[in-house]
Each structure stands twice: as C-alpha cells, then as structure tokens.
Amino acid sequence: GCQRYCALALGNIAMEAKGRQCVLSAGDSLPELSKLLGSQDTESVRYSALAVGNLVLEASGRCAALRDPKCVMNLVHNLGSDDRQTLRYVTGALRNIAVEDEGRRSILEHDRAGPLLEALTSSADASTARYASACLKNLALHPKQ
C-alpha cells in the first residue's frame, strides 16, 4: 500500500543532487527499496526502481545498493517486466550502477542481464533503449576474467 508512495516520494526527492544527499544521509533506505523491487505489485516495483536509479547517481548510493545483494538481483529480474515505465527505470538504475567496476561485476554475476539488456536496446521506448545501450557499454569496460 503506502510503501509504493513512499518509494515514489523518495524517487522524486532524489531527482536533485541535494535531495539524493538528504535521502542517503537520513538513513538506509536502499534495503527497503531493494525489498520493494522484489514485490509482486507493479507500482511498488516501478517506483522503487525510480528511487534506486536516482539514488545510485551518487557514489554513496551505489555503495549502499551494492551492499544489499538483493538490489542488483531484483533489478536484473525486473528487466523481464512487461511494464514500460518499470523497464525504463530499471535500465536506468543498472546503467548508473555499472559506472564502477564493482557495479559491473555485480550485474555480470547474473547471466540473464546481458541478453535482456541486449533485447532492450531495440525497445520502442527511446529512453529504455538508450539506457540499455549505455549499460551494455559500461559493462563492456569490465575486464575479462
């Protein structure tokens, strides 16, 4: 119920750098958002993906997201969503997480991530396609093992 609207509010607050810093310094909201990413409620997933995507623009947000193994796992799982907005927010969040090596490693641990992102590069939603392409470019920076 109201958790989805809390996630939406956090996502909106986190659109600006000052808001992201306030949310991240006010407490550890990312574990709760990570849980919501695993919800069966489409709106909860959508709004938590928006919030996570905005919070991980900050290095401290990426660190917090990567401390919770469910965060990237649930984001990757939601690459299979049939909700257009959820896909946009999830691909954006993964793109932001993939700017650092630890984030790239965390995403690449999930075998489904690459093929799902590749498929989304031809999404009818221009933002989703752009975010998926940028995420794949970031993932390509990861050193081959």
Steps between C-alpha positions, in 0.01 A plus 500: 500500500665814624854366444461558126423866562795532736720360222348748252565789740861388553546468124372853448709645783807320362467662156722786619849460648404672826198271537714190435744609766218562750340160436832316517610676819161460673526125533537180309202510264660280233434164672129587521497610138681178404224300670237693307683419175409138575131578555218354293342848486592670170478853639721413799763358266473797263535764770776320687695465172458876446630573851792256477596633156513855633680410824774303320599813309702571816806289587363450853172377351682250278694372802179462699327319213791262453507416872156343451531195273126508430516844339681409177338154497151654510591766243625233259189289566283800409668533160233244407213728605222575255449846651654769277579746782649229720733400217607861453580545869668160538727548198587849624587368845719224358673749271581715803623203705720386210715815507737337750679168482330355809162581350595345167617185678177482699284529187709251301453238774150462357513308170165641389611864523691522170240333276211692659683832466592415142133435418403832660734698272225474240220600738225720357566729799796718396618557859498128580695424181753775578546388862538134399762595238690716749488224761643249250778745411580538870495121547743461210755695707520210746830312462451151359582224745 
